[in-house]
């Protein structure tokens, strides 16, 4: 897929708004962008990766005044925190831009002046409603209940002041035509449809200056006004490339941007306001804007050792940055919301990183040292299972590249982990310990071939996982005795056999240790009135309730006799009301049954493998007395996806299949006819 000619690739995250607390959501968007940037470099692209901070606006001015410091002093402290977080997260950004940088101010004023000279900015008076936390203007018709912001739900202010306006309405038809001609510009598709409907309802001209405060960039032709934060902030993607510098090489190499990665709540600004600004200025539009979902965090349960698990710093200090990066990128399908719970996080780290990958490396290095003095011998011997492993390795690289190029990061990781699983199985199939004991003719050559296949598989795996786990991946090559990992490209692992004969392994410490499951305690409720239900970039949301537990249900082992009360039993009363937010925490989805079988030594349990749209899940359900396994295959059921896992008869069960029952012991699994797997149930 990669041309021999080195192509440029420019990726950006939104510049983050300074908030007093770092949260795990800050890591999510940036880890996605960093993974894509690292992959593109391995694939041979000339990459530019930008992040930064959005520091102007009335909210910052008010906070700084209350603290008795200047706005710049306040934002600088926050920016230092961002930079520290990016450092310990191993974020490989090429630039960090601040909207307080002089280089940015110069470009904002230049572009504002050009839009004014083009006749697209005019002076008027703004009267209406303003959300200070979101820096957003709203008309009366679009406000939420009790004059609240429709985005964040917080109270808005009524303001009236002189202002300059940008002629958004002038470009509505041109924008719609552009979207029609470039259907992939806004991703995922659901975001595009939302934006099209928003524009078709009618665009209003945008207020692009303020006079009620002065913490911002001055309007070049009217010193009484400062540039409104969105016209200011969005320009960072260009100002970071130095378009007004004498040396314009960065701008010429990397603009237009290949990908703006943003949270779904600011898709409107990036896909409507920003493109229309560029249309007015006669500048090329970015190639794609991808609105990722929110990272929802179970904010009720905490770890005694860590305190507030929403803070990424103690998570990284305890479990390492690779663990957090891997979990976020493997667990969540880009574009969908994802849920973070500490027990699930630790479980995934132990099973995937410590067990699957870590043990594969440990076993391979130990056997090569024990059987061959640490020397890898490249041999042409091809025995049972070798051909399958080689074919899967080469196919895995192809699938991985396809998924990464389409930003399906979790699918790319799933493909790699399937290969890791197959390589672990290869050890059990070839039984090197038996070959080492036999000492028959040909056994030594066969043992050398097996060791080579294991080492070569790890060489390939290391390059594929490097964009996601950049700390551990190079250690795999180090223990294999290979140098030059920083320069290794995707092309180097497309073909089997790159590991040289005579390479000497270097045994090291386990790259990923196992962790004990954290002891959980109840934590105080967050003060959402102060913190808000949504952080500034809204890539993290703290949930209010405790995580779900399996409990007793008609589909759980042990149900049955207690509910056989007969049809004459009275129907129980409706339970007490719950808040909508409590219901909204349930992740109900359509799932298709891929396979179903009875669980050995159990009269009630069936083991299901479900296609839930973004991945496959294993679920154990106590309905064997109602359904035969074969009649469930191919059916589409309603699946509770975010129920905490529970082990039943030694099988880890993830979630629950919903069913209905009466008190004459009749049960029916709830089924869906036409919707695709992964569809949300609301």
C-alpha positions in Angstrom: 0.0 0.0 0.0 3.0 2.3 0.6 4.5 4.0 -2.5 8.2 3.9 -2.9 8.1 7.7 -2.9 7.9 9.1 0.6 4.5 10.7 1.1 3.7 13.4 3.6 1.1 13.0 6.3 -0.1 15.7 8.7 -2.2 14.7 11.7 -3.5 16.9 14.5 -5.4 16.6 17.8 -7.6 19.5 19.0 -5.6 22.0 21.0 -6.7 21.2 24.6 -8.4 23.8 26.7 -6.6 24.4 30.0 -8.5 22.8 32.9 -7.2 22.5 36.4 -7.3 18.7 36.4 -5.8 16.3 34.0 -8.1 13.4 33.3 -7.9 10.1 31.4 -9.7 11.6 28.5 -6.7 13.8 27.7 -4.8 10.6 27.0 -7.4 9.0 24.8 -7.5 11.3 21.8 -3.7 12.0 21.9 -2.9 8.3 22.2 -5.0 7.6 19.1 -3.2 10.3 17.1 0.2 9.2 18.3 -0.5 5.6 17.3 -1.6 6.7 13.8 1.5 9.0 13.5 3.8 6.2 14.6 2.2 3.7 12.2 2.5 6.2 9.3 6.2 6.7 10.0 6.7 2.9 10.0 4.8 2.8 6.8 7.3 5.2 5.2 5.4 8.5 5.4 6.9 11.9 6.2 4.9 12.7 9.3 4.0 15.9 11.1 2.0 15.4 14.3 0.7 18.5 16.1 -1.0 19.0 19.5 -1.2 22.1 21.7 -3.3 24.3 24.0 -6.2 26.7 23.5 -5.6 29.4 26.0 -7.8 32.5 25.3 -11.3 33.4 26.3 -13.4 34.8 29.0 -13.4 31.7 31.2 -9.6 31.7 31.5 -9.6 35.4 32.3 -12.1 34.9 35.1 -10.3 32.0 36.6 -7.0 33.8 36.6 -8.5 36.9 38.1 -10.1 34.8 41.0 -6.6 33.3 41.6 -4.9 36.6 41.6 -2.6 35.8 38.7 -2.4 36.7 35.0 -4.1 34.5 32.5 -0.7 33.6 31.0 0.6 32.5 34.3 -2.4 30.3 34.8 -2.3 28.7 31.4 1.5 28.2 31.5 1.1 26.0 34.6 -1.5 23.9 32.9 0.5 23.6 29.7 3.5 22.3 31.7 1.1 19.6 33.0 0.1 18.7 29.5 3.7 18.4 28.3 4.6 16.2 31.3 1.6 13.9 30.6 2.6 13.6 26.9 6.2 12.8 27.9 5.2 9.9 30.3 2.7 8.7 27.7 5.4 8.5 25.1 3.6 10.9 22.8 5.7 11.6 19.7 4.3 14.9 18.6 6.6 17.0 16.4 5.2 20.3 17.6 3.2 21.8 20.5 1.5 25.1 19.7 0.0 27.5 22.2 -2.5 30.1 21.1 -0.5 32.6 23.1 2.5 32.0 20.9 3.5 35.0 18.8 3.8 32.8 15.7 0.1 31.9 16.1 -1.1 35.5 16.9 0.6 36.8 13.7 -1.2 34.2 11.5 -4.6 34.7 13.2 -4.5 38.5 12.6 -3.4 38.0 9.0 -6.2 35.6 8.2 -8.8 37.7 10.1 -7.7 40.7 8.0 -8.0 38.8 4.8 -11.5 37.6 5.6 -12.5 41.2 6.4 -10.9 42.5 3.1 -12.9 39.8 1.3 -16.1 41.3 2.6 -16.9 38.2 4.8 -16.5 40.0 8.1 -18.8 42.9 9.1 -19.5 44.9 12.3 -22.7 44.5 14.2 -24.2 44.0 17.7 -24.5 40.7 19.4 -27.5 40.2 21.6 -28.2 36.7 22.9 -27.0 33.8 25.0 -23.4 32.8 25.7 -22.0 29.7 27.4 -18.7 30.7 29.0 -17.3 27.2 29.7 -17.8 26.1 26.1 -17.1 29.5 24.6 -20.3 29.1 22.5 -23.0 31.5 21.4 -26.6 30.2 21.2 -29.9 31.5 19.9 -33.0 31.3 22.1 -34.5 28.5 19.9 -31.5 26.2 20.5 -31.2 26.5 24.3 -31.8 23.6 26.6 -34.3 23.7 29.4 -34.2 26.6 31.8 -31.8 28.5 29.5 -29.0 26.0 29.6 -26.3 25.2 27.0 -27.5 22.4 24.7 -24.0 21.0 24.6 -22.9 20.9 28.3 -26.1 21.6 30.1 -24.8 24.5 32.2 -26.5 27.9 32.5 -25.9 30.5 29.8 -25.5 34.2 30.1 -27.5 36.9 28.4 -25.0 39.4 26.8 -25.2 42.4 24.5 -22.1 43.9 22.9 -20.6 45.3 19.7 -19.0 42.5 17.7 -17.8 41.5 14.3 -19.6 38.7 12.4 -18.4 36.2 9.8 -20.7 35.5 6.9 -21.3 31.8 7.5 -24.6 31.8 5.8 -23.0 32.9 2.5 -21.2 29.6 2.2 -23.9 27.1 3.2 -24.7 25.9 -0.3 -21.0 25.6 -1.2 -20.4 23.6 2.0 -23.2 21.2 1.2 -21.8 20.7 -2.3 -18.3 20.1 -0.9 -19.7 17.4 1.5 -21.6 15.8 -1.4 -18.5 15.7 -3.5 -16.3 14.5 -0.6 -18.4 12.0 1.4 -15.4 10.8 3.4 -14.5 14.3 4.7 -16.5 13.8 7.9 -16.1 10.5 9.7 -17.7 8.4 11.0 -20.8 8.5 8.8 -23.1 9.3 11.7 -21.3 12.5 12.4 -21.5 13.5 8.7 -25.3 13.0 8.7 -25.6 15.2 11.9 -23.6 18.0 10.3 -25.6 17.9 7.1 -28.9 18.2 9.0 -27.5 21.1 11.1 -26.5 23.1 8.0 -29.8 22.4 6.2 -31.7 23.9 9.1 -30.0 27.2 8.2 -26.7 28.7 9.1 -26.4 31.9 11.1 -23.5 34.3 10.7 -20.9 33.7 13.4 -19.8 36.2 16.0 -16.0 36.4 15.7 -15.0 39.1 18.2 -15.7 40.2 21.7 -15.4 43.5 23.6 -16.4 42.5 27.1 -12.9 41.1 27.9 -9.4 41.5 26.6 -7.7 38.1 27.0 -7.3 37.2 23.4 -5.7 38.3 20.1 -6.6 41.8 19.1 -8.5 42.4 15.9 -5.9 44.0 13.6 -8.1 46.8 12.4 -10.0 47.5 15.7 -8.1 47.4 18.9 -11.3 47.5 21.0 -12.1 43.9 19.9 -10.4 40.6 20.5 -10.8 37.6 18.2 -13.4 35.2 19.3 -11.9 32.0 20.5 -13.0 29.6 17.7 -11.7 31.8 14.9 -8.5 32.0 17.0 -8.2 28.4 18.0 -8.9 26.7 14.7 -6.2 28.6 12.9 -3.5 26.7 15.0 -3.5 23.9 12.4 -2.1 26.3 9.9 -0.1 28.7 12.1 2.0 25.8 13.4 3.3 25.3 9.9 4.6 28.9 9.6 2.8 30.0 6.4 4.1 33.6 6.9 7.7 32.6 7.6 10.4 33.2 5.1 10.9 29.5 4.9 7.5 28.1 4.0 8.7 24.5 3.6 6.6 23.1 6.4 3.4 24.7 5.1 4.1 23.6 1.6 4.9 20.0 2.7 2.0 19.4 5.0 -1.0 21.6 4.3 -3.7 20.6 3.8 -3.9 18.4 6.9 -4.6 14.7 6.3 -6.5 14.2 9.5 -8.0 16.3 12.2 -8.8 14.0 15.1 -11.4 15.6 17.5 -13.9 14.7 20.1 -17.4 14.3 18.8 -18.7 17.4 20.7 -16.5 19.7 18.6 -17.1 18.1 15.2 -19.4 21.0 14.3 -16.7 23.6 14.8 -14.2 21.6 12.8 -16.4 20.4 10.0 -18.6 23.5 9.4 -16.9 26.7 10.8 -13.3 25.7 9.9 -14.0 24.6 6.3 -16.1 27.7 5.7 -13.3 29.9 7.1 -10.9 28.3 4.7 -13.3 28.7 1.8 -13.5 32.4 2.5 -9.7 32.6 2.6 -9.2 30.6 -0.5 -7.1 28.0 1.3 -7.3 24.2 0.8 -9.5 22.3 3.1 -8.2 19.4 5.3 -8.8 15.9 3.8 -10.6 14.4 6.8 -12.1 15.2 10.2 -12.7 12.2 12.4 -15.0 12.7 15.5 -14.1 10.1 18.1 -16.4 9.1 20.9 -16.2 9.9 24.6 -14.3 7.9 27.1 -16.8 7.2 29.9 -15.2 6.4 33.2 -16.7 4.6 36.1 -16.2 7.5 38.6 -17.8 5.7 41.6 -15.3 2.9 42.2 -11.8 3.8 43.1 -8.6 1.9 44.0 -7.2 2.3 47.5 -3.7 2.4 46.1 -4.4 4.9 43.3 -7.1 7.2 44.7 -9.0 8.7 41.9 -8.5 6.5 38.9 -9.7 9.2 36.5 -6.3 10.8 36.9 -4.0 9.2 34.3 -0.8 10.0 36.2 -1.1 7.4 39.0 -2.4 4.9 36.4 0.7 5.3 34.3 3.0 5.3 37.4 1.5 2.0 38.6 0.8 0.1 35.3 2.9 1.9 32.7 2.0 4.0 29.7 2.0 1.0 27.4 -0.7 -0.7 29.4 -3.0 2.4 29.3 -2.4 3.0 25.6 -3.1 -0.6 24.7 -6.3 -0.8 26.7 -7.7 2.4 25.3 -6.9 1.5 21.7 -7.8 -2.2 21.8 -11.0 -1.9 23.9 -12.7 0.9 22.0 -13.8 1.1 18.3 -12.7 4.5 17.1 -15.8 6.6 16.6 -17.8 4.9 19.4 -17.9 5.7 23.1 -15.8 3.6 25.3 -16.0 2.7 29.0 -13.0 2.5 31.4 -13.2 0.4 34.5 -10.1 -0.4 36.5 -10.8 -4.1 37.0 -11.4 -4.7 33.3 -8.2 -2.6 32.5 -6.0 -4.7 34.8 -7.6 -7.9 33.5 -6.8 -7.0 29.9 -3.2 -5.9 30.8 -2.6 -9.3 32.5 -4.2 -11.4 29.8 -3.0 -9.7 26.7 0.3 -8.0 27.6 1.7 -10.2 30.4 0.3 -13.6 29.4 -0.1 -13.6 25.6 2.8 -11.4 24.5 5.1 -11.3 27.5 5.0 -15.1 28.1 5.6 -15.7 24.4 8.8 -13.7 24.5 9.9 -15.1 27.9 9.4 -18.8 26.8 11.0 -18.2 23.4 14.2 -16.6 24.8 14.5 -19.1 27.6 14.2 -22.1 25.2 16.7 -20.7 22.8 19.2 -20.1 25.6 18.5 -23.6 27.1 18.6 -25.6 23.9 21.1 -23.7 21.7 23.2 -21.5 24.0 21.2 -18.4 22.9 22.1 -18.7 19.2 19.3 -18.6 16.6 20.0 -20.8 13.6 18.2 -20.1 10.3 17.2 -23.3 8.7 15.2 -24.3 5.7 13.6 -27.1 7.5 9.8 -27.0 7.1 7.8 -29.3 9.4 4.2 -29.6 10.5 2.6 -26.3 11.4 5.4 -24.2 10.0 3.7 -23.3 6.7 0.5 -22.2 8.5 2.5 -19.9 10.8 4.4 -18.3 8.0 1.2 -17.7 5.9 -0.6 -16.3 8.9 2.3 -13.9 9.6 2.3 -12.5 6.1 -1.5 -12.2 6.1 -1.5 -10.5 9.5 0.8 -7.8 8.2 -1.6 -7.2 5.2 -4.7 -7.1 7.4 -3.0 -5.0 10.0 -2.0 -2.4 7.4 -5.5 -2.3 5.9 -7.1 -1.7 9.3 -4.6 0.9 10.3 -5.0 2.8 7.1 -8.8 2.9 7.7 -8.3 3.9 11.4 -9.8 0.7 12.7 -7.1 0.5 15.3 -8.8 -2.1 17.6 -9.3 -4.4 14.6 -5.6 -4.1 13.7 -4.7 -5.0 17.3 -7.1 -7.9 17.2 -5.4 -9.3 14.1 -2.0 -9.1 15.7 -3.2 -10.7 18.9 -4.7 -13.6 16.9 -1.3 -14.1 15.4 0.3 -14.0 18.9 -2.3 -16.6 20.0 -1.4 -18.8 17.0 2.3 -18.5 17.8 1.7 -19.6 21.4 -0.3 -22.5 20.1 2.6 -23.3 17.8 4.7 -24.0 20.9 2.2 -26.5 22.2 1.9 -28.1 18.8 5.7 -28.5 18.1 6.6 -29.4 21.8 10.2 -28.2 21.7 10.9 -29.9 25.1 10.1 -33.3 23.5 12.4 -32.6 20.5 15.2 -31.6 22.9 14.9 -34.9 24.8 14.6 -37.3 21.8 18.0 -36.7 20.4 17.0 -38.7 17.3 18.2 -38.0 13.7 16.7 -34.8 12.5 15.4 -33.7 15.9 18.1 -31.0 16.4 17.5 -29.5 13.0 13.8 -29.5 13.7 14.3 -27.9 17.1 16.4 -25.2 15.5 13.6 -24.6 12.9 11.0 -24.3 15.7 13.1 -21.8 17.6 13.7 -19.8 14.5 10.0 -19.6 13.7 9.2 -18.4 17.2 11.9 -15.7 17.1 10.9 -14.6 13.6 7.3 -14.3 14.7 8.3 -12.1 17.6 10.4 -9.9 15.2 7.4 -9.3 13.1 5.1 -8.8 16.1 7.3 -6.1 17.6 7.1 -3.9 14.6 3.3 -4.3 14.3 2.7 -3.4 18.0 5.2 -0.6 18.2 2.8 2.2 17.4 0.6 1.2 20.4 3.2 0.0 22.9 6.3 2.0 22.1 8.1 1.2 25.4 7.8 -2.6 25.2 8.1 -3.2 21.5 11.8 -2.3 21.2 12.6 -4.5 24.2 11.4 -7.5 22.1 14.0 -6.8 19.5 16.7 -6.2 22.2 16.0 -9.6 23.8 16.1 -11.2 20.3 19.5 -9.6 19.9 18.4 -7.4 16.9 19.5 -3.7 16.6 18.0 -0.8 14.6 14.5 -1.0 15.9 13.9 2.8 15.7 14.5 2.6 11.9 12.5 -0.6 11.2 9.7 -0.1 8.7 6.6 -2.0 7.9 8.3 -3.2 4.7 10.8 -5.0 6.8 8.2 -7.5 8.1 6.1 -8.1 5.0 8.1 -11.2 4.1 9.1 -14.0 6.4 12.7 -14.7 7.1 14.3 -11.4 8.0 16.0 -12.7 11.2 19.6 -13.4 10.4 21.4 -16.7 11.1 23.6 -16.7 14.1 21.7 -14.0 16.0 22.3 -14.3 19.8 19.4 -13.6 22.1 19.8 -11.5 25.2 17.7 -12.5 28.1 16.0 -9.6 30.0 13.4 -8.9 32.6 9.7 -9.6 31.7 8.6 -6.6 29.6 5.1 -6.7 31.1 4.5 -8.0 34.7 1.2 -9.3 36.0 -0.8 -7.2 38.5 -3.0 -8.2 41.3 -6.6 -7.2 40.8 -7.2 -3.8 42.6 -9.2 -3.7 45.8 -12.1 -1.4 45.2 -13.8 1.0 47.6 -16.7 3.4 47.2 -15.7 7.0 46.3 -17.5 10.2 47.0 -19.7 11.5 44.2 -18.2 14.1 41.9 -19.4 17.7 42.3 -20.8 18.0 38.7 -22.0 21.5 39.3 -18.4 22.6 39.7 -16.7 20.2 37.4 -19.4 19.9 34.8 -20.8 16.7 33.3 -18.3 17.0 30.5 -14.6 18.0 30.6 -13.4 20.8 28.4 -12.6 18.6 25.4 -15.3 16.1 26.4 -13.1 13.2 25.6 -13.7 11.9 29.1 -16.9 11.8 31.1 -17.1 10.6 34.7 -20.0 8.3 35.4 -22.0 8.7 38.5 -23.0 5.1 39.3 -21.2 2.0 40.4 -20.3 -0.5 37.7 -22.8 -3.3 37.0 -22.5 -6.6 38.7 -23.8 -9.9 37.3 -26.2 -10.7 40.1 -29.2 -13.1 39.8 -31.1 -13.1 36.6 -33.1 -15.5 34.4 -30.0 -16.0 32.3 -27.6 -16.7 35.1 -26.5 -20.0 36.5 -28.6 -20.9 39.6 -31.9 -19.4 38.3 -34.9 -21.6 37.9 -36.3 -23.3 41.0 -36.8 -20.2 43.0 -38.9 -18.6 40.2 -41.0 -21.7 39.6 -43.9 -20.3 41.6 -46.5 -21.1 39.0 -48.8 -18.9 36.9 -50.9 -18.1 39.9 -48.0 -16.1 41.5 -48.8 -12.4 41.5 -46.9 -10.2 39.1 -44.5 -8.1 41.2 -45.0 -4.3 41.4 -42.9 -2.0 39.2 -39.6 -1.1 40.9 -38.8 2.4 42.1 -37.9 5.1 39.6 -34.4 5.5 38.5 -32.8 8.6 36.8 -32.4 8.6 33.0 -28.6 8.9 33.5 -28.6 5.5 35.3 -30.4 3.8 32.4 -28.1 5.5 29.9 -25.1 3.8 31.5 -26.3 0.5 30.2 -24.7 -0.4 26.8 -27.4 -2.5 25.1 -26.6 -3.7 21.6 -27.8 -6.1 18.9 -25.6 -9.1 18.8 -25.6 -12.1 16.4 -24.9 -15.6 17.7 -21.9 -17.0 15.9 -21.7 -20.3 17.9 -23.5 -21.9 20.8 -22.7 -25.1 22.7 -23.6 -26.7 26.0 -21.2 -26.2 28.9 -19.9 -29.5 30.2 -21.0 -30.7 33.6 -23.8 -28.1 33.6 -27.5 -28.8 33.0 -28.4 -25.1 32.5 -25.5 -23.3 30.9 -25.0 -22.5 27.2 -21.7 -20.9 26.0 -22.3 -18.3 23.3 -19.9 -16.5 21.0 -21.5 -13.3 19.9 -20.7 -10.8 17.1 -21.3 -7.5 18.8 -20.3 -5.3 15.8 -16.9 -4.2 17.0 -15.6 -7.5 18.3 -16.6 -11.0 19.4 -17.6 -11.7 23.0 -18.1 -14.9 25.0 -21.2 -15.1 27.1 -22.5 -17.9 29.4 -26.3 -18.0 29.8 -28.5 -20.3 31.9 -31.1 -21.1 29.3 -30.1 -24.7 28.2 -33.5 -26.0 29.5 -35.3 -23.6 27.1 -33.2 -23.7 23.9 -31.0 -26.2 22.0 -27.6 -24.8 21.0 -28.1 -25.2 17.3 -31.4 -23.3 17.2 -29.7 -20.2 18.6 -26.9 -19.9 15.9 -27.6 -17.0 13.5 -30.2 -15.4 15.8 -29.9 -11.7 16.7 -30.3 -11.0 20.4 -30.2 -8.0 22.7 -26.9 -8.0 24.6 -25.9 -6.0 27.7 -22.3 -5.3 26.7 -20.9 -3.4 29.7 -21.8 -5.8 32.5 -18.8 -6.7 34.6 -17.4 -10.1 33.6 -18.1 -13.1 35.8 -16.6 -16.6 35.7 -19.1 -19.4 35.4 -18.0 -23.1 35.4 -14.5 -21.8 34.6 -15.6 -19.8 31.6 -15.2 -16.0 31.6 -18.6 -14.5 30.7 -18.7 -11.0 29.3 -22.1 -9.4 29.5 -25.6 -10.9 29.4 -28.2 -11.9 26.8 -31.6 -10.4 27.6 -34.7 -12.5 27.9 -38.3 -12.3 29.3 -39.9 -14.8 31.6 -43.2 -15.3 33.4 -43.9 -17.2 36.6 -44.9 -20.5 35.0 -41.3 -21.0 34.1 -41.7 -19.8 30.5 -38.7 -18.0 29.0 -38.1 -16.3 25.6 -34.8 -14.7 24.5 -35.5 -11.3 23.1 -34.7 -11.2 19.4 -34.2 -8.6 16.7 -34.9 -9.3 13.0 -33.2 -6.8 10.7 -30.7 -4.6 12.5 -27.0 -5.2 12.1 -24.8 -6.4 15.0 -23.6 -3.6 17.1 -26.7 -1.5 16.7 -27.6 0.4 19.9 -30.8 -0.5 21.8 -32.4 2.6 23.3 
